[in-house]
Amino acid sequence: MKEELITKLESWLNGIGVTVRRASLPAGTFLPGLAIEDGTLVLDLDGLEWPGDMLHEAAHIALCPPSRRAALRGKLEVSPAEEMAALAWSYAASVAVGIDPHTVFHEGGYKKGGAALAAQFSSGLPPGGPGVPMLQWWGMTSRFPAMTTWLRLTEDPA
């Protein structure tokens, strides 16, 4: 079951332009079994505890300005707004892939607030949850959780 989910997420991410490759990773990565190297999501099946984390880490790659995306690596330094946008992107991705949002917003992450985040995003109430305004500002959605584009196409607006 876990392998089937991982393969489904891997295929979907590669299909939208977030490259995923499998490799052995050393212990102690920021998220067990996942790393970002040169704009690619690296997946170690032996270490991956929470497959839904793939979508959240992929969100950080997808939401990076295009000019910097290929250089992403290691533990990323993101602003609170970028982190909230990654949460919203992750929820929209779970809907698009057809998996339970609690797979992404699980009890092992989000400071034990995953269920509350999933409930807020799925409530359908405007603005849709934290981060949605950032996705709108970057031109990635107008009717969340439907996305116009999965990869950010704009640089930082002036």
C-alpha positions as CSV (number, residue, x, y, z in Angstrom):
1,M,0.0,0.0,0.0
2,K,2.8,2.5,1.0
3,E,4.8,1.6,-2.2
4,E,1.6,2.1,-4.3
5,L,1.0,5.6,-2.8
6,I,4.7,6.6,-3.2
7,T,4.6,5.5,-6.9
8,K,1.4,7.4,-7.5
9,L,2.8,10.6,-6.0
10,E,6.1,10.2,-7.7
11,S,4.4,9.8,-11.1
12,W,2.1,12.7,-10.5
13,L,5.0,15.0,-9.4
14,N,7.2,14.0,-12.4
15,G,4.1,14.7,-14.6
16,I,3.7,18.3,-13.4
17,G,7.4,19.1,-13.7
18,V,8.8,18.4,-10.2
19,T,11.5,15.9,-10.8
20,V,11.6,13.0,-8.3
21,R,14.5,10.5,-8.2
22,R,15.1,7.6,-5.9
23,A,18.5,7.3,-4.1
24,S,19.9,6.2,-0.8
25,L,20.1,9.1,1.6
26,P,22.2,9.4,4.7
27,A,20.4,9.3,8.1
28,G,19.5,12.7,9.5
29,T,17.9,14.4,6.5
30,F,15.5,17.2,7.5
31,L,12.5,15.0,6.7
32,P,13.2,11.2,6.9
33,G,13.7,9.7,3.5
34,L,13.5,13.0,1.6
35,A,16.0,15.6,0.4
36,I,16.2,18.4,-2.2
37,E,19.2,18.4,-4.4
38,D,19.6,20.8,-7.4
39,G,15.8,21.4,-7.6
40,T,15.0,17.6,-7.5
41,L,13.1,15.8,-4.9
42,V,15.2,12.9,-3.8
43,L,13.4,9.9,-2.3
44,D,14.8,7.1,-0.1
45,L,12.2,4.4,0.2
46,D,13.9,2.9,3.2
47,G,13.8,6.1,5.2
48,L,10.5,7.6,4.2
49,E,8.1,7.6,7.1
50,W,5.3,9.8,5.8
51,P,4.7,9.6,2.0
52,G,2.5,12.7,2.1
53,D,5.6,14.7,3.0
54,M,6.6,14.2,-0.7
55,L,3.9,16.7,-1.6
56,H,4.9,19.3,0.9
57,E,8.6,19.2,-0.1
58,A,7.6,19.2,-3.7
59,A,5.6,22.4,-3.0
60,H,8.7,24.2,-2.0
61,I,10.4,23.3,-5.3
62,A,7.3,24.2,-7.3
63,L,6.8,27.5,-5.6
64,C,10.4,28.7,-5.9
65,P,10.9,31.5,-8.5
66,P,11.9,29.8,-11.8
67,S,15.4,31.4,-11.8
68,R,16.3,29.8,-8.5
69,R,14.5,26.5,-8.7
70,A,17.3,24.4,-10.2
71,A,19.7,25.5,-7.5
72,L,17.5,24.4,-4.5
73,R,19.2,22.0,-2.1
74,G,19.3,21.0,1.5
75,K,17.1,22.5,4.3
76,L,15.4,25.4,2.6
77,E,15.1,28.8,4.3
78,V,11.5,30.0,3.5
79,S,9.5,32.9,4.7
80,P,6.3,32.4,6.6
81,A,4.3,33.4,3.5
82,E,6.2,30.8,1.4
83,E,5.6,28.1,4.0
84,M,1.8,28.9,4.1
85,A,1.7,28.8,0.3
86,A,3.4,25.4,0.4
87,L,0.7,24.2,2.8
88,A,-2.0,25.4,0.4
89,W,-0.2,23.9,-2.6
90,S,0.1,20.6,-0.8
91,Y,-3.6,20.5,0.0
92,A,-4.5,21.3,-3.7
93,A,-2.1,18.6,-4.8
94,S,-3.7,16.0,-2.5
95,V,-7.1,16.8,-4.1
96,A,-5.7,16.7,-7.6
97,V,-4.0,13.3,-6.9
98,G,-7.1,12.0,-5.3
99,I,-5.7,11.1,-1.9
100,D,-7.0,11.9,1.6
101,P,-5.5,15.3,2.7
102,H,-4.7,13.7,6.0
103,T,-2.0,11.8,4.1
104,V,-0.2,15.1,3.8
105,F,-1.5,16.7,7.0
106,H,-0.7,13.8,9.2
107,E,-0.2,13.5,13.0
108,G,3.6,13.3,12.7
109,G,4.0,16.9,11.4
110,Y,2.7,20.4,11.4
111,K,3.2,20.7,15.2
112,K,0.3,18.3,15.7
113,G,-2.0,20.7,13.8
114,G,-2.3,18.7,10.6
115,A,-6.0,17.8,11.1
116,A,-6.9,21.4,11.7
117,L,-5.1,22.5,8.6
118,A,-6.9,19.8,6.5
119,A,-10.2,20.9,7.9
120,Q,-9.6,24.5,7.2
121,F,-8.6,23.9,3.6
122,S,-11.5,21.5,3.0
123,S,-14.1,23.8,4.5
124,G,-14.6,25.7,1.3
125,L,-14.8,29.0,3.1
126,P,-12.9,31.9,1.6
127,P,-10.0,32.5,1.4
128,G,-9.6,28.8,1.5
129,G,-6.9,28.6,4.1
130,P,-3.4,29.9,4.8
131,G,-1.3,30.5,1.8
132,V,-4.1,30.7,-0.8
133,P,-3.6,34.5,-1.3
134,M,0.1,33.8,-2.2
135,L,-0.9,31.3,-4.8
136,Q,-3.4,33.8,-6.2
137,W,-0.8,36.6,-6.2
138,W,1.7,34.4,-8.1
139,G,-1.1,33.6,-10.7
140,M,-1.3,29.9,-9.8
141,T,-5.0,29.7,-8.9
142,S,-8.2,31.6,-9.1
143,R,-10.5,28.9,-7.8
144,F,-8.7,27.1,-5.1
145,P,-8.1,24.2,-4.8
146,A,-8.1,24.0,-8.6
147,M,-4.7,25.2,-9.9
148,T,-4.1,27.1,-13.1
149,T,-0.4,26.0,-13.0
150,W,1.5,23.7,-10.6
151,L,4.8,25.4,-11.2
152,R,5.3,29.1,-10.3
153,L,6.0,30.9,-13.6
154,T,6.8,34.3,-12.1
155,E,9.8,35.8,-10.4
156,D,9.2,37.7,-7.2
157,P,6.9,40.6,-8.0
158,A,8.4,44.0,-7.6
